[in-house]
Structure formats: C-alpha cells, structure tokens
Amino acid sequence: MVIVRSDLNVPLSRDGDSVTITDDGRIRASVPTIDHLRRRGAKVVVLAHLGRPRGVADPALSLAPVAARLGELLGGRVDFVAATTGPVVESAVAGLTSGDVLLLENVRFDPRETSKDAAERAALAGEWASWADRYVSDGFGVVHREQASVTEIARDLPCAPGLLVEAELASFGRVLVDPARPYLVVLGGAKVSDKLAIIGHLLDRVDGILVGGGMAFTFLRAEGFSVGDSLLEEDLVPTVRDIKERARQRGVAIMLPVDVVVAAEVSADSPARVVSVGEIPSGWKGLDIGPDTARRYAAALAGAQTVVWNGPMGVFEIASFAEGTRAVAEALAQSDAYTVVGGGDSAAAIRALGIDESRYDHISTGGGASLELLEGRALPGIVVLEEGSS
C-alpha cells in the first residue's frame, strides 16, 4: 500500500450544480507517478488538498470533481471517499486490489493537517501510516509547508520523492548551480515585496533581470518617475535603489519598462492606451508593459542561454493587458535557452494564452515552493525526504 501526496489544488468554476475544472495542469502533472505505481501493481492512496478550508469541511472544496478528472487522465476509475480518516477510509483501503487508485477527501478538512502543533500533525499522519507501507512525496506545490501529509507522514514510513518532485528539483538545480550563460531572470507579478528575497539571492548568480508587472512601478518610482495610480510600494523605494546599486556593482543589468499600457480601471471595459513611463496620467494605472518594452525584452531573451520566469508582465486575465505577458511567453517558447517557468500565475498565463507547454523545458507546479527555492531556502518537505534516505 503506497500513499502518494499529490498537489491537486486546481481552480474550479461553478454554475449551479455543475462544477468545471478550469485548469487541470496540476492533475496532469500528478499522473506519471500515480500511473507508474499502479502499473507495477501497487495499491495507491492519494492525499491532496483543495483551497484553504481551514480545518472545516466545505462541500465547495471537495475533491470529488478532481477524482473524476484524474480517472479520465489515468484511463481508469479512481475511487473517491468523502473522508480523510476513520472507518470509512479504512474500509475503502481494505477493499483495494493491485493497481487500484483511491483518492481521499481534502486533507485540509481535518484541522490537524495544517496545525501549528507538531503533535497534532503527527497524530493525523500516524492514522494514515497505520495502514500503509510506503510514502511518496509528489506534491511539489506543498513541499515548502510543514503539514501532516507532507512532513510528518514521511517520518512514519519509508519515503521517496515522486517523479514530479524529482523533475522539479532537477530543473531548479540546473538554474541555481552552474547555469549556462547569459543567464536572465524575468520577474513580474504585483509586488516588489514578494520578490525581494529572490532578487537578493540571485544578484550574485545572474547576468540580467527583466522587470515587469505591478512591481515595475516601484522600480520606476525609484528612478524618479511619477506612476499615476499604478500599484506602488512607496516604502520599498529606498530598498529598490539599494538593489539597483548592488546590481550596478556586480555588473548585473536591470531592465525596466520604457512604455506601459494604462487604463483608469482594471476592467475589460476601461479604455486603454500606451504611454511612455514618464507620461502616466494622474488617476490612471499601468496594467501591462508596452509594445516597445516587449520588443526589447524579447530581443534580450533571444540571446540568453538560461532563463527563469516568475510572474506575469501585466493583468493577463484581461485581453487588453495580456500582450506583454504573451510577448515574454512567446519569446521564451522560441528561445534556445534552458527555460524554467516558476509556476503560479506564470504557468497559468501560458495555459490561459493557449501556448504549447511543451515549448518550455520546465513549467513548475509550485508557485510558493519555486519561489522559496529561488530564494535559496530549504524546503521542509524535501529536507524530511533527505533525512529519511540517509
């Protein structure tokens, strides 16, 4: 009996009683490990979560729709039990035969899964471990968490990483240790504060940083530009100036937008126009990099040998503000560089824009986990696997 911790935390859309999985990327990424085990005759029990129910059972966050999609992708039935522990689970487990796959209900319905008390987490993990022989950690999106199904259970059973986790670690290892050069990092997303640790860790490792998204406006403010009503972390302007000086001393180029797409509101109905970064009108918001910036970034990326991309260039969910993200995504797809997309919104943007995922060397399934790896932090779910194998 093998317990596999997968990351099946996918977005759902509801229309009455109908539930649609709007992005099944994480489910697809979980298939190789589960399929590998079941084809070798293992009885496989999958643990996973959906959303943040905070220890309370929420029907809107049930994994039942995920079980159906996982079964479609595996080409066979996946049994589902609407419980995480107890007699119902034990009965379902006892009924498994060689090659069967069982998905338990959202593990975060049990408050012990995410408890700050290690003893409570250990008690939950012990219930699972009592009927299992092996544990496989394949939910890269949660390996940065100390949770019962991630860390405690790995201390109770012989454990190993799954195929997905192995691939994630290999890909990030390649860009963090002796990468081919030139090595560029593309950083976007909303806030500079979310990326400070990455920038600090990578400044000594990269040749250039291309900045977009909402975080670009704090960089532009540090250059003395007025940014209108664009997203701005004014308190971090001095920090950004220090970053720019450190980059200058190390010979690391920091590229900033030269034009932006602006609108009065973050809305598909709000008229948008392109302006230079020095001409953002009062009351207007910068919501995407402009076409000139996109061309410059694409040209820089064309000459790279290693690229890491973390964070969209604009509000890609709205077509008026998606072209900068599309330009970067297409430039990376066409590049000869080793390309790693750091999960989260960047991965979601690639799928939303309809770009073939196979054109990238690696698309991470873990937004937070990939961020922490790029920050140089140890991931608890990986550390415990290493301890278990030593």
N, C-alpha and C positions, 0 to 999 in steps of 0.2 A: 504494500500500500504506500503510494507516494503522495505527499501533499505538495502541491505547487502553488506558490504565491505569485499570482499574475497581477498585472495592472490593467483592469478592465474599466477604468474610470472614463467613460465616454459621454459626450453630450447627447441629451435626449430632447426631442420635441414632442409636445403633447397636443392632440386635437381631440377633445372629449376623451373617449376610452382608448383612442388609438395612440400608440407610442412609436416614434421613429428615432432610430439612432442616426444622428446627422453626420457623424464622423466615426467610422469603425476602425480607424488606424491602429489604435492600441489593441483591439481584439485581434486584428490580423497579425500584429506583431507577436501576440502570445501563442499563436497556433503552432509554430515549429517545435517548441519544447514539449507542449502537450501531445502533439502528434507523434513525436519521437518516442515518448514514453509509452503511449498506448499501443503503438505498433510493435513494441517489444514486450507486450503482454502485461504491462503494469496496470494496476487499478489506480486511477488518478483522481484525486480530490483537489479541486481548485478553490483557493481562498482569494477573495478580491473585495474591493470596496467601490462605492459609487457616491460621489459628493461628500458632504460633511453633515451627516445626520446627528452628530454629537451625542451618540450613545442612545438614541431613541429610534425605534422602528418607524420608518416613514415609507408608506407604500409608493410614493413618488420616486423613491430612490432604491426601489427593489431591483435586483439583478436579473429578474425573470426575463426581460426582453433580451438581455445580453446572452443568457443561456441559449436562447433560440438562435441568435446570430452566430454564436460560437459553434453550435451544432452544424449550421449551414456551411461554415468555413472548414470544419473538420470533415464534412461529408458523412456525418453520422449523428445519432442522437446524443445530446448532452442532458443528463438528468439534472433536475434542479430541486432543491429542498429549501423551503421558506423558513429556515432556521440556521443558526450558526453553531449551536451545540445542543446537547441533550439527547433524549431517547429517540426523537425523530431523526436526527442526524445519524446516530449510532445504528439505527435500523437500516437507513439508506446505505450506509457504508457497508454493513454486513451483507447486503444484497448485491454488492458489486461483483462482477466476474472479470476475468482477464480482458484488458482492453477497454473497459468501461470508463466513462468520464462523468464525474459528479461535480456540480458547482453548488457551493453553499451560498446562503443569503449574505448580503452585505455585512462584512465583518464589523463595520463601524456601527452597526445597530447595537452591538454589545459595548457598553461604556468601558469595559476593561481593555479593549483593543488599543485605545489611544490614551489610556490613563497615565497620569504622571507618576503613579505609584508602580514601581517595577514589580512588586509582589503581586499586584492585581493583574498586570500583564502576564506574568509568569503563570498564574493560576489558569488563565484562559488558554495560554499556549499548551499547558500541561494536559488540558482536556483533549485538545486536538492530537497531541503527540501520543496519547494513551492507546490510540487505535492505528497509528501509522508506523512505518518502518524507516522512511526516508523523507527528507525535506529538500525541495529545490526552490531556490530564490530566483524568480524570473520577472518580478515586478520592478523594473528599474525606476519607475516613477515614484517609488516609495522607499528606496534604499537609503535615503537621507533621513528617514524617520526612525525613532525608537518606538516600535509598536509590537504588539504581541505576535502578529503574523509575519513580522519582518525580522526582529532581533531575538525575542525570547524563544520562539519555537526552534530557531537554529541552534540554540544551546541545549535543546532537549533531544534532538535527533541527529543522526549522521546527515550532513548537509553539503550542498554543492550549488554553484551558480547554474542557472539555465542558459540556453543558447542565446537568448536575447541579452541577458546581463553580460555574458562573455563578450558579445559583439559590441555592446556599448562601451565596456571598459577598454577593449582593444582600440576602438576608434578614438576615444578621448586620449588614450595613452599615446597614440600616434601624433596628435596635435600638441600634446603637452611635453613630450620628450623628443628632442632632436627632430623637429618638423622640417620638411623641405622648405626652402626659401626662394622668393619672398613669401613671408607669412603675414596675412592680413586678417583682421577681425572686424566684422561688421556688427555694430551694436545699435539696436533700436529699442522700441518699447517706450513706455510712458515716462519713467522716472530715472534720473541720474542715480538717485539713492539705491535703486535696485541693482545697479551695475558697478558701483564704486569698488567693491571687493574684486570683481573680475578685472577691472582696469588695473587696479593695484597689483594683482598677481601676474598679469600678462605684459605689463610695460617692459619688463626685462626680457621678454621672450619673443615679442612680435616686431615686425618691421613697420606696421601701419595700422591705424584704427579708423574706420569709416563710421561716422556717427549720423544717425537719423532718428526718426520717431519723435515723440514728445520730449525726450531727454536732450535733443539737439538744441532746444531753446535756452536751456541753462548754459550750455556751451556758448551759444551766440550772445547771450547776455554778458557772459564773461569777456567777450570780445568788444563789448560796448554797444551792441545793437539793442534797439528797442524791439520788443517781441509782441507788442499788442496784448491781446488776451490769451496768447498761447500758454500752454502748460509751462510753468516755471517754478523751480525750487530756488528761490532767491537766496536762502540761507546757505546754499551749496555753491554759490558763485565763487567765493574765495577758494574753496576746495578744488573747483574745476580749474581755476587759474594755477593752482599748485600742480595739478595733474599735467596741464599743458607745459609748464616749466620743466617738470621731470621728464616729460616726453622729449622736449627740445634737447635736454642734456644727454639723453640716451640715443638721439637720432631717430626717434620714432615719429613718423608723420601722423598727425591727426587731421583727417579731412572732415570739414563741416559743410553743410548745405550752403549753396550760393543763391538758390532760389527755393521758394516753397509754394505749396498750394494752400490758399487761405479761404476761409468762409466765416460768416458771422456765427453760425451754429453748426454743431456736429450732427448734420442731418442730410439725408439724400435730397431733400427739397431746398436746401440752402444754396444759393448761387455761389460758385467757387471761381477763383481766378488765381493766376500765377503772378507772384511778385518777387522781386529780389529780397534778400534777407534784411536789407536796410530800409525797406518800404512797406513793412507790415502795418496796415491801418489800425488805428486805435479801435478797439471793440471787435477786431477780427482775430481768428485763431489760425495758427499754422497747423495743418492736418495731414500734410504729406510733404516729402521732398519734391522739388520741382523737376521739370524735364532736363534742364541743364545739369543739375546735380546728379540726376540719374545717369546721364551720359558719362559724366566724369567718374562716377563710382564704377560703372560698367567697364570703362577703359582701365581703371586701376585693377579691377578684379581679373581682367583678361591677362594681366602679366604675373599673377600670383601662382605659387606652387602649392600653398596650403591656405585654406580659408575656413574660418569658423564664423557662422552667422547666428546671432542670438537677438531676436527682437525685430518686429516689422518696422518699415520706414514711415508708415502712416496708419490711418484708420482704415485698414484694408477691407473691413467688413462692408464699407460703403464704396460703391464703384468710383465715385468722384475722387476718392482719396486712396485708391488702391494701386495706381500706376507706378509709384515709386517702389513699393514692395514687389510688384510684378517685375520691374526692371532689374532689381537686385536678384530675384529668384531666377530669372531667365539668364542673367549673366553668369550666375553660378552653375546653372544647368549646362551651359555651353562651355564652361571652363575646363581646361585640362588639369586644374589644381585638384588636390585631395580636399573634398568639401564635406564639412560636417555642419549639419543644421541642428542647433541646440534645443530642439523640442519646443513645447509650449506653443505660443502664438505663431512662431516662425513656421513650425510644422503644419499648424492649422491653416496658415495662409497658403502654403504650397498646395494643399488639398483643395481649399476653397477656390483658388485661382485655376484649378484644373491642370496643373503642371505635373508631368510624369515623375513620380517619386524615384524611379529607377535611375534618373539622370544625376542623382546625388550619391556620393559614396556612402554617406550615413545620415539618416534622419533620426534623431534621438526621440525616444518616447517619454523622456523625463525632463520636464521643464525645470523644476526645483533641483532635482538631482544633478542635472547637467550644469546648472548654474554653480552649484557647490563644488563640483569637480573642477570647473574652470577657475573657481576662487582658490583652489588648492586645499580644500577642506577634506578631511577624512569622512567617509560615509558610514554611519553605524551599521547599516545592513550589509556592507561589504567587509567591514572590519570583523564582524562576527563570523562570516564565512571563512575568512583567513585564519581566525583563531580555531575554528573547527577543523581545518585541514592541517594544522600544524602539529 
